[in-house]
């Protein structure tokens, strides 16, 4: 799956910053981190959505939920990984 562009609306950006203390820069880092590529799965909760488990450049583990339109990811939300999600991400 190739994602060339990350779109984060102003309302989503302010929500994830206020509610989860996640910046738009950190969300973009999850997709562009060459050292720790994100693992992308189909969402269990939202039809036609995906979730990416990944790390920022500073090492923070994040979950990013998004819709995929051609090669563009439209971010729905982002938050820190739970302990079980972190274990799933770290499995090879």
N, C-alpha and C positions, 0 to 999 in steps of 0.2 A: 504494500500500500504506500503510495507516494503522496505526500502532502507538501504542496509548494507554498501555500499561503494560510496563515492563521488569522481568522477574523474574530474579534472580540468587541461586541457592542459596548457602548458607554454604560448602559444599565447593568450588563453582566459584569463589566470591569469593576464598577462601584460595589456591586453585591458581593463578589468574591473577595474584594479588599476589606469591606466592612464586616462580613460574616465569617470569613475563613482566613483573613490576613494573607491573601495570596495576590501578588501583583501580576499585571499583564506580562511583564518582562519574564517572570518566573514561569508562566504558562508557556511562553515561546521557547524558553530554555529547555523545557521537557522535550519538545519536538526537535530541537536543534543540537542537543548534547551528543557529540560524537563519541564520547567516552562511555556513555550509558544510554543506549538506544531505548526508546519506550517500547513497552509491550502493549499491543492494541488488541482489544477484545470487543465483541458485540455486547451491547448493554443488555443486562437481564431485565432492567426496569423500564427502559424507554425504547419503544419500537423504532427501528431504523437509526438508532444512535450507537455510538461507539464510546468506549472508555480507553484512555491511555494511562498506563502506570509508568511513571518515569521519575527521573531525578533532575534537579536543577544543577547548575554549575557549582553551586555552593554545597550540594549534597542533600538538599531537602527532597523528600519523597512526596510526590503529588499524584493525585488522580485528576485527570481532565476528561470531562464528558463533552462530546461534540457530535454534530451532524456532519456528514461528509457530502459535499457537492463537488463532483468532478475531482479536482485536486486541492480543494479548499476545505479547511476545517472551520466550522462555525461553532465556537465554544459556547456551551450551555452553562457549565459550572466547573469549578476546580476546588480541591480541598486536599488536606494532608491524607496520606494513606493510613488505613487502620493497620493494626498489627498483622491480621490475617492477610490483608492485601499486600503488605510489605513482604511477607513470606512467599506469597504467590509470585510476586515480581522477581524476587531474588533466586527462585528456582530456575535452573537452566533447562 
